[in-house]
């Protein structure tokens, strides 16, 4: 599954950070960037493991791709962006829960 995230698998650099995809699943902090990145990576792993995906989750992943492409961890989102991030995180967490039931224990947050 990890190799589908990039050429170095779990060691692939995560967008504009100096951390790997694997490190992003373990990062702790209050910044919304890190909270979103954790559920994003888990959702991608579940997707690559074969969990079915619905259109809302597909949109949440695409939105997150654009966000990570255009923002760094130190970015301070405005109120509107914070609300959008919260919606994406909620959708990706729901996907993780569904994937866990589908696969009998998929990746979760």
C-alpha positions in Angstrom: 0.0 0.0 0.0 2.7 2.5 0.9 4.4 2.2 -2.5 1.3 3.6 -4.1 1.8 6.9 -2.2 5.1 7.5 -3.9 8.3 6.0 -5.2 9.9 5.6 -1.7 6.7 4.2 -0.1 6.3 5.2 3.5 9.5 7.3 3.2 8.1 9.5 0.4 8.2 13.1 1.4 4.8 14.5 2.3 4.1 17.6 0.1 5.9 20.7 1.4 7.1 19.2 4.7 10.4 17.7 5.7 8.4 14.7 7.0 7.5 11.4 5.3 4.1 10.0 4.8 4.7 7.6 7.7 5.8 10.4 10.0 2.6 12.3 9.2 0.5 9.5 10.6 2.2 9.9 13.9 2.7 13.6 14.2 1.0 15.3 17.1 0.1 19.0 17.3 -2.7 21.5 17.3 -2.1 22.8 13.8 -4.9 21.9 11.5 -2.4 21.1 8.7 -1.1 18.1 10.8 -4.6 16.9 11.8 -5.8 16.9 8.2 -2.6 15.3 7.0 -3.0 12.4 9.4 -6.6 11.5 8.2 -5.5 12.2 4.6 -2.7 9.6 4.7 -4.9 7.0 6.4 -7.6 7.6 3.8 -5.1 7.1 1.0 -3.9 3.9 2.5 -7.4 2.6 2.9 -8.2 3.5 -0.7 -5.1 1.8 -2.0 -6.0 -1.3 0.1 -9.2 -1.6 -1.8 -11.8 0.0 0.5 -14.7 1.3 -1.6 -14.9 5.1 -1.9 -17.9 7.3 -2.3 -18.1 10.6 -4.2 -17.9 12.8 -1.0 -14.7 11.1 0.1 -13.3 11.5 -3.4 -14.0 15.2 -3.3 -12.5 15.5 0.2 -9.3 13.8 -1.0 -9.1 16.1 -4.1 -9.7 19.1 -1.9 -6.9 18.0 0.5 -4.5 17.4 -2.5 -5.0 21.0 -3.6 -4.7 22.3 0.0 -1.4 20.4 0.6 -0.1 21.5 -2.8 -0.6 25.1 -2.0 0.1 25.4 1.8 2.9 24.7 4.2 2.6 23.4 7.8 3.1 26.9 9.1 0.3 28.4 7.1 -2.4 30.0 9.2 -5.8 29.4 7.6 -8.6 31.9 7.8 -12.0 31.2 9.3 -13.5 30.0 6.0 -10.6 27.7 5.3 -10.8 26.3 8.9 -14.4 25.4 8.3 -13.6 23.7 5.0 -10.7 21.8 6.7 -13.0 20.6 9.4 -15.5 19.3 6.9 -12.8 17.4 5.0 -11.4 15.9 8.2 -14.9 14.7 9.2 -15.5 13.1 5.9 -12.1 11.4 5.9 -12.6 10.1 9.4 -15.9 8.7 8.4 -14.2 7.0 5.5 -11.7 5.5 7.9 -14.5 4.1 10.1 -16.2 2.6 7.0 -13.0 1.1 5.8 -12.3 -0.5 9.1 -15.7 -2.3 8.9 -15.2 -3.2 5.2 -11.8 -4.7 5.7 -12.3 -6.0 9.2 -9.7 -3.6 10.6 -8.5 -1.1 8.1 -6.4 1.9 9.0 -8.1 4.3 11.4 -7.5 7.7 13.0 
